[in-house]
Amino acid sequence: MHYALAPRTFLFSHYFYTGLRIATGIVGLTFLTYALADLPTAIAVAMGALCTSLMDMPSPLRHKFNEMLAGVLLCSVVALLVSLSSQVEWLLLTVIVVVSFFSSMMVVYGRKAMPLQFAALFVMMLSSEAPSTPLQALRHGALFFAGGAGYMAYAMAVVWVRQRRLKQQVLAEALYELAVYTNMKAGCYDVAYSLPRQMEKLVREQSVLAERQQASRDLILRGEPASNEIILVQVHYAMFDLYELVLSTHTDYELLRQHFANGPILPLLGDLIGKAAHDIEAVAYAMTRDQPSRVTIDYEDELRALEEVLRELPAGEGEDYDAQAALRATANKIREVIALIARLHAATQASHGALPMVPNSDQTPFLTQQRYSLGMLVSNLRWSSPVFRFALRVAMAITVGLVSSDWLPYTSHGYWTALTIAVILKPSFSLTRQRRADRLIGTLIGCLITAVILHFVHAPAALIGFLFVATAAAPAFLSIKYRYTAIAASVQALLLIGLTVPHGGSGISERLLDTLLGTLIATVFSRVLPNWEYQNLPRMVDAVLEANRKYIDAAADLLLGRTGDDVDYRVSRKRFMDSLATLSAALGRMLDEPADKRRAPDELNRFTVQNYLLVAHMAALRLLLQRYAENLPAREVELALESMFAEVRRSLGAPLVETPALPAGQSTWIAEWPGWAPLQRRLRLLRRDAAQVGDSKAAIGDALGRG
């Protein structure tokens, strides 16, 4: 379950704060306008505020300003155009088709543009409900702009005052996700769970964790931190150090399971990792409350038992020796994880001198860049573009929805049908299917709740209270449980009708019928001009391999001492993990598509897991060289690393590079260095998993070719 869905944590999450901020702004502006003018004026201002609030998401201040300004300007223009054309039916339909198409084309700019797309469709439908004279249209457009600009000014002011709190909450969310990720790792030590399935779950969770960590980077590392934000920077960097250490332990499960499946060792390791996950969660819990966190979890009993088991292990040879070496390495890493969590606790308690970053270092490569070029949109105006076909699909579906609503025997509300279509139809089939179920169930529950409220509650003040709660709940659950958003949005709209049209009792049943019609149309059009996920798989697989090769090159530069810091290594790793997350997300969406549209799911699962293991091996290799830095035979280790990197590059499809061979006759004294045996084992595993990446790539090519 998402952490913000638990009552214990929801009230302190940025989701709750966002919903509360949005509801206060919309309702406050509406009542302020109503106090100064009349109800139609207040409704027009409320529409502007409501549409602009769709762009009110956690973002850096400059990005938020740009996003909300784009929402105010675009939606005001759409409101004006639709109102001006509302008296001429064919012109109105033409404007609706054009706006539907071009607003849907905006998804080419990524996830941040999707609320803007929906906002444009939303205001288009609301503005087309009643015909307007040119003077009324100009007045409506001006009031809409005033409401949007007023809400934007309010939201920017609140976020500016509360920006440290927002950063704190987003950082806490990343910590919660790291705790989930770590807890999943504990399951890898439980032989009751299938290891391949558990690894697939870890890769999926890695995608979610990467998204939360990126949100933390974007807010905390952008610009110079204020004096009261130093703690947040310290916690952020401690979190990433801990993440790299946890990542490095994802390599030896199979060997440990083979040799220690029936003893007490694996349960001990699982218990320790599970406790570590709860410890990380305790840090996140304290962060959400703006409090320092303290160490409260005791690992002593488990660590003492683990030490006793390690002492009693008999001397092993061959695979037994490798398994015991892997076990001792895992035990060392767990101790380091516990020590780093203690450092994470300490980082929340006070600022400590210099920030944990390279002075004057450029953080831009780690941050999300906001790019909205016209050329990107124009370049996608072609039949082969999935975004172009999605825009056509939306425009056609909304047109059919509006036209068909005029033929119904009951008093249909075409805008409600069209809004249902806009909510449900998404660029991917899997997301469309999920939204369809959520919209249907949410609308049904919302209608029932509203019917009960309107039956028993008649006082306007009480109804306004329920309206405020619904207005806050709709954005609060938007990205964590859309079904709750659908319920709240239905209650919000129907209560608004109940307040403005007191005897409109048939509105509930009519809206439910309109929703069913919109759902039916959206379902039909979800298969019109489709873009199935398998069509993009070859490009995504190649992108993962290319990013992996660049990551391997950056790792080689770092481990072979060709660079003085690890900035390029971290940037390359981030880009590689981003590409892997993109492929993993596409695979998840494909599995939700019809069975005849799925291609090579098993091969893709193996490919993502093996690529993920390469990152884990590299993190483990880096830590190994740091742990055994004393008396390290530099030249011999360097030659061994160069040989391994060359072989890994070949497995990943990179051009062949000649590498020097390890000098003969020196292995005896090299073996006296305690890190030599674990280094050889790690290099052997790296070569094996890199070869399996190449094999998986070939298997994917064969499977897609057969498909």
GUBA-238521 format. One record per residue (C-alpha): residue in one letter; x, y, z. Coordinates in steps of 0.02 Angstrom, whole numbers, padded with zeros to 5 digits, always signed. Example, Ala and Ser with C-alpha at 12.3 -4.5 7.8 and 13.67 -1.06 7.14 Angstrom:
<nodes>
A+00615-00225+00390 S+00684-00053+00357 
</nodes>
This chain:
<nodes>
M+00000+00000+00000 H+00061+00176-00041 Y+00122+00262+00117 A+00004+00410+00092 L-00149+00297+00094 A-00120+00255+00277 P-00208+00376+00397 R-00050+00382+00505 T+00050+00461+00364 F-00078+00538+00245 L-00111+00694+00349 F+00075+00738+00345 S+00106+00700+00161 H+00121+00829+00023 Y-00033+00750-00057 F-00142+00807+00088 Y-00060+00978+00092 T-00087+00997-00096 G-00271+00952-00084 L-00296+01070+00062 R-00207+01212-00028 I-00308+01186-00187 A-00476+01176-00097 T-00439+01332+00006 G-00389+01430-00149 I-00537+01379-00257 V-00670+01395-00123 G-00592+01554-00054 L-00585+01641-00223 T-00763+01586-00262 F-00836+01655-00101 L-00734+01815-00114 T-00802+01844-00289 Y-00978+01800-00235 A-00966+01926-00093 L-00917+02061-00218 A-01026+02012-00366 D-01159+01884-00414 L-01165+01695-00428 P-01131+01680-00618 T-00977+01790-00596 A-00917+01683-00450 I-00944+01523-00552 A-00840+01591-00698 V-00699+01640-00580 A-00710+01470-00496 M-00691+01385-00665 G-00530+01480-00697 A-00463+01436-00525 L-00514+01253-00542 C-00430+01231-00712 T-00271+01317-00654 S-00266+01209-00497 L-00242+01057-00609 M-00065+01122-00640 D-00031+01147-00454 M+00090+01002-00428 P+00249+00986-00323 S+00382+01068-00431 P+00528+01187-00415 L+00464+01366-00403 R+00521+01418-00577 H+00446+01262-00656 K+00284+01286-00559 F+00271+01466-00617 N+00297+01416-00800 E+00175+01271-00789 M+00037+01371-00705 L+00062+01521-00819 A+00046+01407-00970 G-00114+01337-00894 V-00188+01510-00863 L-00148+01575-01038 L-00194+01419-01137 C-00356+01385-01043 S-00410+01568-01053 V-00385+01566-01242 V-00481+01402-01256 A-00623+01470-01147 L-00634+01627-01255 L-00630+01532-01422 V-00762+01406-01370 S-00876+01540-01297 L-00861+01648-01454 S-00908+01501-01566 S-01045+01432-01453 Q-01191+01509-01550 V-01143+01427-01716 E-01159+01239-01698 W-01043+01186-01841 L-00912+01314-01789 L-00920+01256-01607 L-00897+01074-01660 T-00748+01124-01769 V-00667+01219-01626 I-00695+01072-01509 V-00613+00951-01631 V-00463+01066-01658 V-00440+01101-01472 S-00459+00917-01429 F-00326+00870-01557 F-00195+01001-01515 S-00219+00990-01327 S-00191+00801-01339 M-00035+00831-01443 M+00041+00915-01290 V+00074+00746-01209 V+00228+00744-01320 Y+00308+00849-01183 G+00292+00709-01056 R+00197+00675-00897 K+00205+00855-00835 A+00103+00910-00986 M-00040+00786-00959 P-00130+00895-00829 L-00119+01039-00953 Q-00197+00931-01087 F-00341+00885-00972 A-00362+01065-00911 A-00384+01124-01091 L-00513+00988-01125 F-00599+01025-00960 V-00623+01211-00991 M-00674+01176-01170 M-00818+01065-01112 L-00874+01183-00974 S-00872+01333-01092 S-00974+01243-01225 E-01121+01203-01111 A-01221+01363-01141 P-01223+01478-01296 S-01146+01650-01269 T-01154+01815-01361 P-00986+01892-01411 L-00997+02013-01264 Q-01039+01872-01144 A-00895+01770-01214 L-00772+01912-01186 R-00837+01934-01009 H-00827+01748-00976 G-00649+01740-01043 A-00596+01889-00937 L-00673+01815-00779 F-00595+01647-00815 F-00424+01729-00835 A-00450+01826-00674 G-00493+01667-00580 G-00343+01575-00653 A-00222+01719-00621 G-00291+01743-00445 Y-00269+01560-00403 M-00094+01559-00478 A-00041+01708-00372 Y-00114+01626-00217 A-00032+01455-00250 M+00139+01530-00290 A+00134+01633-00130 V+00086+01485-00022 V+00217+01370-00099 W+00351+01504-00085 V+00315+01525+00100 R+00304+01337+00128 Q+00438+01277+00006 R+00549+01203+00142 R+00401+01101+00205 L+00366+01039+00028 K+00548+00988+00005 Q+00541+00897+00170 Q+00384+00801+00121 V+00450+00752-00050 L+00614+00694+00028 A+00516+00593+00156 E+00420+00510+00014 A+00584+00457-00066 L+00638+00383+00102 Y+00473+00289+00118 E+00501+00216-00055 L+00679+00167-00009 A+00607+00077+00143 V+00486-00019+00030 Y+00630-00062-00087 T+00737-00123+00059 N+00593-00225+00129 M+00571-00312-00039 K+00754-00358-00029 A+00719-00449+00135 G+00601-00563+00039 C+00747-00621-00069 Y+00816-00715+00082 D+00652-00809+00106 V+00656-00973+00009 A+00464-00975+00011 Y+00470-00839-00122 S+00521-00873-00301 L+00686-00781-00326 P+00655-00735-00510 R+00484-00662-00464 Q+00557-00569-00317 M+00693-00495-00427 E+00562-00439-00554 K+00468-00352-00412 L+00630-00268-00359 V+00659-00202-00535 R+00480-00133-00540 E+00502-00052-00370 Q+00669+00019-00428 S+00573+00116-00562 V+00457+00193-00431 L+00603+00230-00315 A+00698+00316-00456 E+00548+00429-00489 R+00535+00479-00305 Q+00722+00509-00292 Q+00716+00619-00447 A+00578+00725-00370 S+00689+00745-00216 R+00838+00797-00323 D+00735+00923-00421 L+00676+01012-00265 I+00826+00999-00148 L+00976+01015-00265 R+00911+01157-00373 G+00992+01321-00324 E+01083+01366-00165 P+01001+01291-00009 A+00942+01411+00125 S+01018+01397+00298 N+00865+01304+00363 E+00878+01179+00219 I+01053+01113+00256 I+00979+00967+00353 L+00876+00919+00200 V+01032+00917+00090 Q+01123+00810+00218 V+00980+00685+00228 H+00965+00683+00039 Y+01148+00636+00013 A+01145+00511+00157 M+00992+00431+00074 F+01085+00408-00090 D+01239+00335-00003 L+01124+00213+00084 Y+01035+00172-00079 E+01201+00130-00165 L+01249+00016-00022 V+01079-00072-00022 L+01092-00088-00212 S+01262-00174-00197 T+01188-00319-00099 H+01075-00376-00243 T+01196-00502-00317 D+01222-00658-00211 Y+01047-00721-00170 E+01054-00875-00282 L+01219-00935-00209 L+01162-00905-00030 R+00998-00996-00060 Q+01088-01146-00134 H+01205-01170+00014 F+01109-01104+00166 A+00926-01139+00126 N+00896-01256+00273 G+00989-01165+00413 P+00959-01012+00521 I+01065-00896+00414 L+00940-00838+00282 P+00802-00799+00410 L+00929-00698+00510 L+00980-00598+00356 G+00797-00570+00310 D+00756-00511+00487 L+00902-00388+00486 I+00854-00315+00317 G+00671-00306+00371 K+00721-00211+00527 A+00829-00095+00422 A+00677-00057+00312 H+00574-00011+00466 D+00720+00096+00527 I+00723+00194+00363 E+00535+00214+00375 A+00557+00288+00549 V+00671+00422+00474 A+00539+00462+00342 Y+00403+00467+00475 A+00502+00595+00577 M+00539+00698+00421 T+00354+00715+00379 R+00327+00788+00553 D+00473+00908+00542 Q+00559+00820+00687 P+00732+00744+00710 S+00731+00555+00707 R+00812+00445+00838 V+00877+00267+00830 T+00745+00158+00910 I+00772-00012+00827 D+00893-00133+00910 Y+00989-00252+00796 E+01101-00325+00931 D+01016-00494+00954 E+01015-00532+00767 L+01193-00471+00742 R+01255-00575+00888 A+01166-00729+00820 L+01239-00697+00647 E+01416-00681+00718 E+01393-00846+00809 V+01336-00934+00651 L+01482-00863+00551 R+01606-00924+00683 E+01535-01100+00677 L+01546-01117+00487 P+01665-01258+00438 A+01808-01220+00320 G+01747-01236+00142 E+01823-01265-00029 G+01767-01228-00205 E+01584-01175-00210 D+01570-01191-00021 Y+01711-01066-00002 D+01627-00947-00126 A+01462-00962-00033 Q+01545-00926+00134 A+01638-00778+00059 A+01473-00712-00011 L+01391-00736+00159 R+01528-00641+00251 A+01522-00503+00120 T+01333-00491+00141 A+01351-00485+00331 N+01479-00344+00314 K+01363-00247+00199 I+01217-00266+00318 R+01324-00196+00459 E+01369-00051+00345 V+01185-00025+00302 I+01144-00015+00488 A+01286+00109+00516 L+01226+00216+00369 I+01048+00217+00435 A+01118+00282+00601 R+01204+00418+00499 L+01037+00454+00416 H+00958+00477+00588 A+01101+00592+00639 A+01081+00696+00480 T+00904+00742+00532 Q+00957+00810+00701 A+01069+00959+00660 S+01167+01039+00519 H+01350+00992+00523 G+01467+01116+00440 A+01501+01101+00255 L+01373+01025+00139 P+01409+00848+00076 M+01438+00901-00104 V+01584+00955-00211 P+01601+01146-00198 N+01535+01237-00352 S+01484+01071-00430 D+01357+01078-00570 Q+01200+00984-00520 T+01113+01015-00687 P+01143+00839-00758 F+01049+00765-00609 L+00898+00881-00626 T+00745+00871-00736 Q+00752+01002-00873 Q+00594+01090-00929 R+00589+01098-01119 Y+00435+01146-01218 S+00489+01182-01396 L+00367+01204-01539 G+00482+01100-01649 M+00453+00946-01540 L+00265+00961-01566 V+00279+00995-01753 S+00398+00848-01779 N+00263+00732-01710 L+00131+00788-01834 R+00153+00628-01934 W+00055+00466-01951 S+00192+00358-01874 S+00194+00460-01713 P+00101+00377-01567 V+00060+00550-01498 F-00018+00603-01664 R-00128+00447-01668 F-00176+00475-01485 A-00228+00654-01524 L-00334+00595-01671 R-00411+00461-01561 V-00461+00587-01427 A-00530+00713-01553 M-00637+00581-01639 A-00701+00506-01476 I-00751+00675-01403 T-00838+00722-01565 V-00937+00560-01565 G-00978+00587-01381 L-01048+00762-01409 V-01146+00713-01565 S-01219+00555-01489 S-01275+00645-01331 D-01397+00747-01436 W-01487+00589-01491 L-01522+00520-01317 P-01701+00513-01252 Y-01657+00594-01085 T-01584+00767-01051 S-01403+00727-01086 H-01259+00837-01032 G-01137+00821-01177 Y-00995+00901-01082 W-01006+00767-00946 T-00997+00629-01077 A-00849+00716-01160 L-00761+00741-00994 T-00780+00556-00957 I-00698+00518-01124 A-00557+00642-01088 V-00527+00565-00917 I-00525+00385-00980 L-00432+00397-01146 K-00245+00395-01113 P-00096+00368-01228 S-00076+00186-01172 F-00208+00049-01177 S-00166-00013-01002 L-00188+00158-00921 T-00350+00183-01019 R-00417+00018-00953 Q-00372+00063-00774 R-00449+00236-00788 R-00607+00160-00861 A-00634+00048-00710 D-00590+00187-00587 R-00704+00313-00673 L-00853+00195-00677 I-00836+00135-00498 G-00790+00308-00434 T-00938+00392-00519 L-01059+00260-00454 I-00997+00278-00275 G-00991+00468-00292 C-01171+00473-00352 L-01227+00364-00206 I-01134+00471-00079 T-01205+00631-00152 A-01382+00561-00154 V-01367+00519+00030 I-01295+00691+00072 L-01430+00785-00025 H-01566+00677+00053 F-01515+00708+00234 V-01422+00876+00226 H-01510+01035+00171 A-01416+01174+00259 P-01308+01269+00130 A-01166+01289+00255 A-01156+01100+00283 L-01164+01066+00096 I-01023+01190+00069 G-00923+01096+00200 F-00945+00932+00104 L-00900+01024-00057 F-00738+01085+00022 V-00691+00908+00075 A-00727+00840-00100 T-00628+00982-00180 A-00479+00941-00069 A-00490+00752-00092 A-00496+00756-00283 P-00318+00822-00309 A-00250+00738-00152 F-00276+00563-00221 L-00248+00602-00405 S-00079+00514-00423 I-00095+00383-00286 K-00273+00315-00299 Y-00370+00385-00446 R-00528+00294-00395 Y-00540+00405-00241 T-00515+00557-00353 A-00658+00498-00465 I-00771+00481-00312 A-00724+00653-00247 A-00742+00736-00418 S-00916+00664-00440 V-00969+00722-00266 Q-00893+00893-00301 A-00985+00918-00466 L-01152+00851-00404 L-01147+00954-00243 L-01110+01107-00348 I-01265+01069-00451 G-01364+01039-00290 L-01311+01209-00223 T-01343+01308-00383 V-01497+01210-00444 P-01583+01158-00280 H-01720+01057-00366 G-01611+00971-00495 G-01637+00800-00418 S-01625+00708-00584 G-01445+00769-00604 I-01371+00619-00515 S-01453+00486-00624 E-01420+00587-00781 R-01235+00606-00741 L-01222+00420-00709 L-01299+00383-00879 D-01185+00511-00961 T-01036+00425-00879 L-01091+00255-00946 L-01107+00328-01121 G-00935+00410-01111 T-00858+00250-01046 L-00932+00150-01189 I-00867+00273-01319 A-00695+00280-01238 T-00688+00089-01235 V-00727+00079-01421 F-00599+00213-01467 S-00462+00138-01357 R-00434+00016-01502 V-00441+00149-01639 L-00269+00196-01708 P-00187+00105-01561 N-00006+00110-01510 W+00037-00059-01435 E+00186-00065-01319 Y+00277-00202-01414 Q+00299-00082-01560 N+00418+00025-01456 L+00513-00119-01373 P+00660-00133-01496 R+00699+00052-01476 M+00688+00042-01286 V+00798-00113-01277 D+00930-00028-01385 A+00919+00127-01274 V+00951+00021-01118 L+01102-00061-01197 E+01173+00105-01254 A+01148+00182-01082 N+01226+00027-01003 R+01380+00041-01114 K+01402+00223-01064 Y+01381+00176-00881 I+01512+00038-00897 D+01632+00163-00978 A+01603+00288-00836 A+01628+00150-00707 A+01791+00100-00792 D+01853+00280-00788 L+01811+00292-00602 L+01880+00124-00545 L+02037+00138-00651 G+02074+00311-00583 R+02053+00405-00747 T+01939+00534-00664 G+01953+00626-00500 D+01772+00617-00444 D+01618+00509-00469 V+01505+00639-00549 D+01508+00559-00724 Y+01483+00388-00645 R+01329+00446-00549 V+01256+00538-00699 S+01283+00386-00812 R+01207+00271-00682 K+01056+00385-00664 R+01029+00388-00853 F+01049+00200-00864 M+00924+00171-00724 D+00804+00294-00806 S+00812+00198-00970 L+00788+00034-00876 A+00639+00108-00783 T+00562+00162-00949 L+00579-00014-01019 S+00513-00092-00859 A+00361+00024-00860 A+00326-00019-01042 L+00337-00204-01001 G+00212-00181-00859 R+00092-00089-00974 M+00111-00222-01108 L+00059-00358-00985 D-00106-00263-00961 E-00141-00265-01148 P-00236-00402-01242 A-00145-00569-01246 D-00115-00562-01434 K-00022-00396-01414 R+00108-00461-01291 R+00282-00499-01355 A+00429-00585-01268 P+00375-00548-01087 D+00488-00681-01010 E+00638-00628-01113 L+00609-00444-01069 N+00595-00487-00885 R+00762-00578-00891 F+00839-00434-00988 T+00785-00302-00861 V+00839-00408-00712 Q+01010-00447-00788 N+01041-00264-00829 Y+00990-00218-00653 L+01113-00345-00584 L+01254-00264-00681 V+01223-00101-00587 A+01219-00197-00423 H+01383-00286-00466 M+01466-00122-00509 A+01411-00043-00345 A+01474-00197-00252 L+01640-00191-00346 R+01666-00009-00300 L+01633-00044-00116 L+01746-00197-00121 L+01894-00094-00185 Q+01862+00036-00049 R+01851-00098+00087 Y+02016-00181+00035 A+02110-00023-00014 E+02256-00061+00103 N+02405-00145+00015 L+02305-00157-00146 P+02416-00221-00290 A+02370-00076-00405 R+02442-00137-00570 E+02373-00313-00559 V+02202-00255-00504 E+02200-00128-00644 L+02240-00261-00774 A+02106-00376-00704 L+01978-00235-00711 E+02027-00187-00889 S+02006-00367-00945 M+01835-00378-00863 F+01776-00212-00935 A+01830-00263-01109 E+01734-00427-01096 V+01579-00340-01028 R+01584-00214-01170 R+01591-00356-01297 S+01441-00439-01215 L+01345-00274-01228 G+01387-00257-01412 A+01525-00125-01400 P+01672-00126-01523 L+01819-00239-01476 V+01963-00157-01383 E+02134-00238-01355 T+02177-00255-01169 P+02343-00304-01091 A+02354-00476-01011 L+02389-00506-00828 P+02576-00540-00804 A+02614-00724-00772 G+02703-00788-00618 Q+02634-00661-00494 S+02472-00742-00437 T+02552-00812-00279 W+02593-00646-00198 I+02435-00565-00266 A+02334-00698-00175 E+02407-00635-00012 W+02304-00477-00032 P+02138-00520+00058 G+02034-00434-00075 W+02097-00540-00219 A+01977-00688-00198 P+01819-00581-00177 L+01877-00473-00322 Q+01896-00625-00435 R+01724-00688-00384 R+01645-00518-00418 L+01728-00503-00588 R+01672-00680-00632 L+01491-00636-00588 L+01502-00475-00688 R+01561-00570-00841 R+01424-00701-00820 D+01282-00576-00802 A+01346-00467-00943 A+01348-00620-01056 Q+01170-00658-01003 V+01119-00480-01050 G+01185-00515-01225 D+01094-00682-01232 S+00932-00601-01173 K+00948-00466-01306 A+00965-00600-01440 A+00816-00696-01370 I+00711-00537-01372 G+00758-00508-01554 D+00706-00686-01599 A+00542-00673-01504 L+00496-00505-01581 G+00544-00572-01751 R+00426-00720-01728 G+00289-00602-01665 
</nodes>
